[in-house]
Amino acid sequence: EIREAERAFDSLSQVAGIQQAFVTFAAEDVTVLRNNNLIHGKSALKDYFISNTKAENVSLTWKPDFVDVSSSGDLGYTYGKYVYTATDSVGNTQTSEGFFHTVWKRQPDGTWKFVWD
């Protein structure tokens, strides 16, 4: 289920954009680490994307190399590689590659949302 949530998350990022994908798959009590700062809560995550989206042509792709779930079935984590690409207004493209680690929590409605990224 978590691997499928990761696929859907990545897919939405390609179709609707990074901001929409992260906000959609984030739990209300999400914490995200960006630029050595912790962003707490879904509302703060939305604000972060609004104030930090500078490049217009960006893409983010990722795929988990590893998935594990707790024996209770309500918490899990993934890690793997990501590729972030940004193209500026004159056509210069910059690519950043790295590793991600995401913690997922089963929500009361049975869906999986990430609580740490």
HUCORNOR-V334054 format. One record per backbone hydrogen bond with DSSP energy under -1.0 kcal/mol. NH is the residue of the N-H (numbers start at 1). CO is the residue of the C=O. If there is no record, write none. Layout:
NH|CO / NH|CO
//
This chain:
5|1 / 6|2 / 7|3 / 8|4 / 9|5 / 10|6 / 11|7 / 12|8 / 13|9 / 14|10 / 15|11 / 16|12 / 21|17 / 22|18 / 23|19 / 24|20 / 25|21 / 27|114 / 30|27 / 31|115 / 32|39 / 34|37 / 37|34 / 39|32 / 41|30 / 42|28 / 45|41 / 46|42 / 47|43 / 48|44 / 49|45 / 50|46 / 51|47 / 52|48 / 59|85 / 61|83 / 63|81 / 65|79 / 66|79 / 68|77 / 70|75 / 73|70 / 76|104 / 77|68 / 78|102 / 79|66 / 80|100 / 81|63 / 82|98 / 83|61 / 84|96 / 85|59 / 86|94 / 87|57 / 88|92 / 91|88 / 94|86 / 96|84 / 98|82 / 100|80 / 102|78 / 103|116 / 104|76 / 105|113 / 106|74 / 107|111 / 110|107 / 113|105 / 114|25 / 115|103 / 116|103 / 117|31
//
